[in-house]
Amino acid sequence: MKRIFIVTGEPSGDKLASKVISKLQKNNPNIEYSCVGGTHLNSIGIKSIFDLKEITYIGFTSVLLNIFKIKNKINKTVDEIIKFNPDILFSVDSPDFTLRVAEKVKSINPNIKTIHYVAPQVWVWREGRVKKFKNFLDHILLLFNFEKKYFDKENINNTFVGHPLLEKNVKSNTDLSNLIKNEKKIISLFAGSRLSEIKLLLPILLDFVKLMNDKFNNFLYVFHTTEENKNYLNSYINESKINNIEVISEENIKSQILSKSIFAVSKSGTVSLEICNAKIPSIIIYKMNFLNFLIVKFLIKIKYANIINIINNKEVIPELIQNECNSKEIYKSVLYLLKNPALMNKQVNDFTVTLNEIRSKTSSADEASSVLLRYLHS
């Protein structure tokens, strides 16, 4: 029986991994699995060796504060993988954890094939890391085709699999009449998936809504969040006493609300691809604590935060970062675009061209699972 050990470092990686492994399970029942994962991998019958929350540290400062805990988890994970003796170590995203594990495993047992899904963003900072990956990675799966040049240069086997957020998912329609009333126009708001991000951006976005409400009465503002952060948002918003805000966490409803929106204000991140995929004009916002901002500013080598802007090397989607990320600037930017439909149409047309260039031929999970299968049988 063939064996695969899956290593993830946070919920998004757990979700990505579960989609790939689900594809493998359908036609290949004789594969045994173990993992470091969360609820998504657990839902398809793969138990984690420990709780994923124990290694999900966000930001440079929190990583530094938890460095000994992380090292301990890396060593424990490596020990469990060596005991399990898999044919493939499948690491997904979270490179500061998963790739450290892969490197140690490869040094102990070079026969274990190491395949990594979601390339580290070497085009943002530390491009020199690619030379190091060559020593312990057998194959890397890329979300964006422009990443190939970095790995081709070092002769690292790689495959462009496409970004899963750009795939069309057929979802059932839900009655939204209880949520959307009085024919109000919807503006979708994304404050982030991590509580640290939400605590910084939520007050700013609520002040933005107040500014809009001073001038307009025909908008409904909908916050898109996760189930675990829903209560925090609701309690904070209730204290603000703003009555034209809703909070949603159910995936199917979120996608429908987004598709019915006229505009979106989003934290920088992969969610912006979902917004673009729904053909909704938007602006991008982001703010972090001052120490993290100084570190990032010193390290990164790109001008933009949003992937669409990075690919195009220009601001297709307006960005308000750090000091510019305040309620007044958001209000001015949103109002300017809403008053200029031609600019919103141009934005949609421009990012649609880019999306068409980075879509997978089939699906990201299909492409990734086929690479895994090839290594299992090689």
N, C-alpha and C positions, 0 to 999 in steps of 0.2 A: 504493500500500500504506500502511495506517495504521500508526502507530508509538506504542508506549508505553514509557516509561522508568520503571523501578521503583526506588525508593530505600528501603532498610531500614537499621536501625542495630544490630540484634542478632538472634540466632537465632530468637527467638519471632516477631519481625516477618517474618523470612524465611519461616518456616513459614506464617504467615497469608497473606502475599502469594502464595505458591505455590499455595495452595488456590483463591484467587480467580482467578489467571491460568490455572490448570488448567481451570476452568469456561469461560473465554473461548476457550481453545485448542480445545475439543471441537467447537464449532460455527462458529468464526471462524478458519480457517487463514491468512487473509491479513492477519495482524497481525505486525509485526516488533517485537522486544523487545531491550532492553539493561537492565542493572541494576547496582545496588550490592546484592549479596545473598550468600547462603551456599549450603550444600549442598542445601537444599530447592528453591530456584529453579534451581540448577545441574542438579538431577535431572530437571527438565522442559525442559531444553535451553536455559536462559538463563544465559549466562556473566556473571560479575561483572567490573567494570572493575578491582577490587582486592579483596583478602582482607577479609572482614567483620571479622575479628579486629582489624584495624588501627584500627577506630573504636569498638570495644565497650569503653568505659570506664565503670566502675560507681562511683557515689557522688560526692558533691560534691568531695571531696579529690582523687580520681583524675582528675576532669575538670579541675580547676584545674592539676594537675601536667602534664597533657597538652594544655593549651589551644592551644598553637601547632601541635601535630600535628593537632588536630581542625580548626583553621582551614584548614590546608593541604589536608586531605582535603575539606573543604567546597568550597574554591575549585576543586580538581581535579575534583570531581564536577560542579559547575556548568559548567565548561568542556566536559566530556564530554557533558553533556545538551544544551547549546547546539549542539555539533557534530552530535549525533544528530538534533536538531530533531524531537522527538516531538509528536504531537497531544495526548498526555496525559502529565503527570508524576504518577505514582501513588506517593505517599509513605505509608509504613506505620510507625506507632508511633514510638518514639525521637524525640520532637519536638525535643529540643535539637540533634539533627543534621539530621533529615529536613526539618523546617520552616524551618530556616535556609537549607537548599539551595533549598527551594521559593520562599522569599521573594526570594532572589537571582535565580533563574531567571525569575520573574515580572517583576522589574524590568528584566531584559535583553530578554526576549521575552514581552510580554503575551498573545500569541496562543496560547501553550501553556496548555492547561487544567490546573489543579492540583486534584487530588482527594486528600484525606488520609483514611486508614483508621485508626481508634482515636483518638478525640479526646483531646487532652491533658487531664489531670485538673484542669480549672479549678475544679472544686468542692472540690478539696483546697487549692489555693493559686494565687495570681496570676490571679484571675478577670479582671483588667484586660487580660490577653493577648488576650481574644476580640476586642476592638476592632481590634487589630493584625492578627489573622488575616483580617479582613474585606478588608484591602488586597491580599492575595495568594492567598487560597484561593477556588476556585470552588465547591467542595462538600466537605462533611465527613461521614464515615460513622461513626455512633455505635454503641457496643456496648450502651449502656444508654439506655432511653427517658427517664429522668429528666434526661439531659443536654440534651435538645432545648431546654429553656427558655433555657439560656445562649446558644445560637446563634440561636434565633428572635428573641431580644431585639435582636440586632445585624443581623437580616435576612441571616444567612449560610445559604445553601442547605445543608440537612442531611437525612440519612436514617438512621433507626434500623434497623440491620441485625441486631441481636442478637449475643449472645456465642457464638463457636464452641465453647466448652467445654461448652455446655449442649445440644449436639446429640447425638442418639443415634447412635452408631456401631456398626454390626453387625460384631462381631469374632469370629473363630473361637475355639473353646475349645481351650485347651492343657492337657495333662496336668500337674497341679501336685503329683502324689503325691510326687515327689522333693524338693519344696520344703516341703510341709506334711505334717508327720508327727505321729503320736501324738494326733491330734484336738485339737491346741492351738488356743486362741482367738487370733486375729490382731489386733494393734494396728499400724496403719500409721503410719510416721514420715516426715515430709518436712522435711529440713534445708535445702532451697533448691536452686536450680539453678546458682548462682554459687559459685565456690570460696571467695570472701571470706565469704559467708553460712555456708557449711558449716563453715569453720574456727571460726567463733564458736559455732554451734549444736550441732555434733556432740558435743563434750565434755559439754555440758549434757544432751543427750538420752541419752548413755551413762550418765551418773550417775543420771538418772531411771530407766533400765532396771535399774540395780543396786538402787535403792531398791525397785522393784517385785519384783525377784527375791528380795529379803530376806523378802517377805511371801507371794509367790505362785510357783507352779511350773507354771502351766497356760497361760502366754502365749507366743506367738511374736511377736517384733518384726521388722517388715520395713521397711527403709529403701527409699524410692522415689527413684531418682536418674537422672542422665543417663549415657550410655555414657562420656563423657569424664571424669566424676567417680567412676565406679564403683571404679577401682583405688585411688584415694585413700581412699574410705570403707572398702573391704575391708582395706587395710593398717592403717589406724587402729583399726578394730574388732578385728582379729586381735591387736593388741597389748594390747587390753583383756581378752582371754581370756574374754569373755562368749560362751557357746555357744548361746544361743537368739535369735540375730540373723541375719537374712538381708539381702542387698542385691540389689535387682533394678533393671534398667535398660530391659528390653525393654517397649515400650509396651503390647502386648496382655496380657502377663503382669501388668504393673502395674495395669491396669484390672480384671483378674480378682481379683487379690489385694485390691484396694480393696473390691470388691463383696462379698468374703467376710470383711471386717474387722468387728469389733464396735465399733471406735473408731479415731480418728485424731488425731495431734498434728502440727500443720502450721505451717510458717513462713507468715507473712502474705503473701498474694499471690493470683494468679489460680488457683493450684492448689486453693484453698479452694472454688472453684466446682465443680471436679471432684468433690471430696469430698461436697459438698452434693448434686450431681447423682446421686451413687451412694447417697444417703440414709443417709450414715454420720455419726453424731454426732461432734463434735470439739471441740478447743480450739485457739486460735490463739496462736502465740508469735512474738516478733521481738526482735532485739537488733542494734545497730549500734555502731560505734566512737563514743567519747564526743563527738568533734568533730562528726561527721555528725549525731548525735542532737541536739546543741545547735542546729545550723543548722535542722534539720527542725522542732524544737519551736518555734523562733522564727517559722518561715514558715507552717506549716500552720494551717488554720482549722477542722478537723474533730476530733471527739472520739474517733473509732474508726479502727482500722487495716483492719478487714475490710469488704469491700464489702457483705455482707449486713447488717452492723451499721450501716454508713453509710446505706444505703437506708432502714432502719427507724428510724434515729436512736435505737437502743437496743441493748444487748448481747444479741443472740439467741444468738451463739456467744461463750463466754468468751474474753477476750484477756489474755495475760500479756506485757507489753511492757517492754523495757529492764530495770530493776532487778527487776521481778517475774518476768522470764524466767530462772528458775533451777530446778535439778532438784527442790528441795523443793516449790516452788509448783506446778510441773507435776504432781508426784506427788500432792499434795493435791487438785488440781482434777480430775485423771483419776479418782482413787479416789472422790471425792465423786459424780461423775456415774455411774460404774460401779455404785455402790451405790444409785443412785436412777434406775431405768429410766424412771419417769414423766417425769423432767426431760429425759432423752435423747429420749424420744418427742415431748415438747413442742418441743424444739429442732428435730427433723426436720420436724414439722408446720409450724412457723413459717417455716423457711427454704424449704420446698417451696412455700408460698404466694408468697413473694418470687420464686423461680425462675420460676414460671409467668407472672409479670408481665414478665419480661425475656427471654423466649425469642423467637427469630425466628419469623416465619410459615413460612418454608421452611428456609433455612440462611443463615448469615452470608455465606458465599462466594457463594451464588446472588444474594442481595440486592445485595452489593457489585459483582459482575460485571455485573449489569443496569444499575447506575448508570454504570459505565465505558462500557458499550456504547451507552448513550443519548448520552453526550458524544461518542463517536466518530462517531456518525451525525448529530449536531446541526449 
